[in-house]
């Protein structure tokens, strides 16, 4: 995910250079697909996320976290990173259509990864 650069009334470009990148493993992709396919049990507490993916990096004593909460009009996605004493986070609402596109991309990417 990348933040949009602010300061202009025109369409703001994304700051891809300083975006947060999280390497997803097979289990992570499975969890995401379970959520987007509607198979993951949802958390009844509206203040808690439905999906939490946590990656700890022992080399940098840092971590990366993905949190997703299903909402009435889609999903709320938050990705955060803590490395080298610095932290950053990006949070975005996702509509149902965005969730469907992510689901399709993850499914197709997984098929390519497995050589199907």
ZAMARGU-4260 file (C-alpha; in steps of 0.2 Angstrom, whole numbers, plus 5000, padded with zeros to 4 digits):
<rodrens>
0) 5000/5000/5000 | 5006/5018/4997 | 5000/5034/5003 | 4994/5048/4991 | 5005/5063/4990
5) 4995/5078/4996 | 4996/5097/4991 | 4988/5097/4974 | 4970/5098/4969 | 4974/5087/4954
10) 4973/5068/4956 | 4987/5065/4969 | 5001/5052/4964 | 5004/5038/4975 | 5021/5037/4985
15) 5026/5020/4979 | 5044/5022/4984 | 5039/5024/5003 | 5024/5012/5003 | 5022/4998/5015
20) 5026/4981/5008 | 5022/4965/5016 | 5027/4948/5009 | 5013/4936/5010 | 5015/4917/5012
25) 5004/4903/5007 | 4995/4903/5024 | 4992/4922/5023 | 4985/4921/5006 | 4973/4907/5012
30) 4967/4918/5027 | 4964/4933/5015 | 4955/4922/5003 | 4944/4914/5017 | 4939/4932/5022
35) 4935/4938/5004 | 4926/4922/5000 | 4915/4924/5015 | 4922/4908/5024 | 4931/4916/5038
40) 4921/4917/5055 | 4918/4936/5058 | 4922/4944/5075 | 4906/4949/5083 | 4915/4964/5092
45) 4914/4979/5080 | 4930/4986/5088 | 4941/4970/5084 | 4947/4965/5067 | 4940/4950/5058
50) 4958/4946/5051 | 4975/4949/5058 | 4991/4944/5050 | 5007/4947/5060 | 5024/4946/5053
55) 5039/4948/5065 | 5056/4951/5059 | 5069/4945/5072 | 5084/4953/5062 | 5077/4971/5064
60) 5066/4968/5079 | 5052/4975/5069 | 5035/4969/5063 | 5022/4971/5050 | 5003/4969/5053
65) 4988/4968/5042 | 4971/4970/5050 | 4955/4969/5040 | 4937/4972/5047 | 4922/4968/5037
70) 4909/4982/5037 | 4892/4986/5030 | 4899/4993/5014 | 4915/4983/5012 | 4930/4981/5022
75) 4942/4992/5032 | 4960/4988/5029 | 4975/4994/5040 | 4993/4989/5037 | 5006/4995/5049
80) 5025/4993/5050 | 5038/4995/5064 | 5056/4994/5060 | 5072/5002/5067 | 5063/5012/5080
85) 5051/5020/5067 | 5033/5016/5063 | 5020/5020/5050 | 5003/5014/5045 | 4991/5016/5031
90) 4972/5013/5033 | 4959/5013/5019 | 4941/5008/5017 | 4938/4996/5003 | 4921/4994/4994
95) 4914/4977/4990 | 4921/4979/4972 | 4938/4982/4979 | 4937/4966/4989 | 4932/4956/4974
100) 4946/4963/4964 | 4959/4958/4978 | 4951/4941/4979 | 4952/4938/4961 | 4971/4944/4961
105) 4975/4933/4976 | 4967/4918/4968 | 4975/4920/4951 | 4992/4924/4959 | 4991/4909/4970
110) 4987/4898/4954 | 5002/4905/4946 | 5013/4902/4961 | 5008/4884/4962 | 5009/4882/4943
115) 4990/4877/4940
</rodrens>
